Amino acid sequence: MKKLLSVLAISAAVAAPVAMASTPVMFSSVNDFNAPAESKVSGVRVAALHGQVDEVKGLDLAIVGMSETQKTTGVNLGFFGASKVNQEMTGASLGFFNWNTGKATGLNLGAVNITNDVQGANVSFVNYSEGDTMVDVGAANISEVSTVQVGVFNKTTKIEGVQVGLINCADNGFFPCFPIINFAK
């Protein structure tokens, strides 16, 4: 039993620096300033002007400026700010400007959403995606491939479901551009 406890204690001591590579609270700002100086947050991060960190699991607040991460799991909130996720976002981005260049799973809700691949919904005044989106709801929705678009102006190269709006354009639509409704031929 003592041998087992010794092995567990040594294993915990060796693993502790790996487990501690994340902080529960962080403040980020320009010039890669992070307090504390960690690359991962599991809790709450507040970014002002331009905060950058590798990963956030929890709540990421952008206050006047941009919060940038490689991966986010949780919620991005942009108060007079923007959130940029470069690789993967799972959860919700709620802010004035949401910019996801990788894969997003969940909800993007804001004035402007610029995304790549979205398994979920983009809800905004303007939704622009260079990849595949499931649902786009906004005044203007533009994407490469989309399942559902609802808005005043909808444009996609390939519609897999339906477009509903004043002007609906899809390269594979039953008409290239058609009012009220359009779907794949």
N, C-alpha and C positions, 0 to 999 in steps of 0.2 A: 504494500500500500504506500509506504514511504517513497519507494522508487517511482510509482505512478504519479504521486504528488510532485516529486522533483521534476519529472519529465513535463508535466503540465505547467509548472512554474517557469521552467526554462523556455517552453514553447510560447507562453504568454509574454515573457520578457522580450523574446525575439520578434514576436508579431506586433507588439505594442507600437513601435514606430510606424508600421504600415497602417494600423488602425487609426493612429493619430494624424495621419496625413490629411485629415479633413477637419474643418472647424465648424462649430455650430452657428457662429455669428461673424459677419465680415462687413467692412466698409471698403469700397473700391473707388478709385478716382483715376485721374490722368497719369501718364508715365508709368503704367503698370503698378500703381500704388495699391497694395492690398494690406489691410490691417485686420487680423494678423496676416503675415506673409505665407499664405498657403495657396495651393492650386485647386482645392476642392472645398465646397461648402455643403454641409448637411444640416440645414436649418434656414437661416435668414441672411440674405446679403442685400446691402443697400449700395447702389452705385450712383455716383454723381459725376456729371460731365461725361466721362468715358471710363467705365470700370470694366476690366477684363479678367476672366478667370477660366480655368479649364472646365469645371463641372459644378453645377448647383443642383442639389436635391432638396427641394423645399420651396421657399418663397424668395423670388428675386425681384427687388424693387429698383426701378430706374427713376431717379428723381432729377429732372432737368438734365437731359443728356441721354447717353446710350449705355445700356448694360450688354456686354458681349460675353458669350460662353461658347464652348465647343459642344457641350451636352447640358441639357436642362431637363430635369424630371420634377414636375410640380407646377408652379404658377409664376409667370412673368407678369408683373404689374408695372406699367409705365405711367407715372404721374408726370405729365409734361415731358415725357421721355420716350425712348424707343428701346426695344429689345432685339438683339441679333443673336441667333443661334446658328452656328456654322455647320454642325454635324447632325445632331438629333435632339428633338424636343418631344417630350411626352407630357401631356397635361394641357394647360391653357396659357395662351399669351393674350393678355388683356391690356391694351395700351393704345396710344395715339398711332404709333408706327410699329408694326411687327415684321421682322425680317428673318426668315428661316431659309438658309441656303441648302440645308440637308433634308432630312426626313422629319416630318412633323406628324405626330399622332395625337389628335385631340382637337382643340378649338383655338382658332385665331380670331380675336374680336378686337376691332380697332377702326380707326379712320382709314388707314392704308395697310394692307397686307401684301408683302412681297414674299412669295414662297417658292418651293421647288416641288417636293412630293408631299401631299397631305392626305393622310388617312383620317378623315374627320371633316370639319367644317371651317370654311373661311367666311366670316361675316364682317363686312366692312363697306365703306363708301366705294373704295376701289380695291379689287382683288386681282393681283397679277401673279401668275405662276408659270415658271418655265418647265414644269413637270406635270405630274398626274395629280388631280384633285378629286375628292369625292363629291363635296357639296360646296358651291360658291353662292353666297347671297350678298348682293350689293347693287349699287347703281351701275357700276361697270365691272364686269368679270371677264378676264382674259387669261386663257391657259392653253397649254399644249394639248392635254387630254383631260376631259372632265366627265364625271358621271351625271351630275345635276348642276345646272346653272339657273339662278333666278335673279333677275335684275332688269334694269332699263335697257342696258346694252350687254349682250353676251357674245363672246367670241372664243372659239376653240378650234384647233386643228382637227381634233377627233372627239366627238360626243359619243359617250357610251350609254347614255340614258336620255335625258330630256333637257331642253332649254325652254324657259318660260320668261318672256319679257317683251318689251316694245320692239327691239331689234335683236334677232338671234342669228348668228353666223357660225356655221360649222362646215369645214371642208368636206366632211362625209355626211352632211345633213341631207334630208330629202329634198331640200333646196339649199344652195350655199348660204343664202340669207333669207329669212322669212320672219314676218311679224308674229307676235303672240306666242307661237310654239314651234319648236324644231326638234327633230330627233334623227338618228342615224337611218340611212336608207337601207 
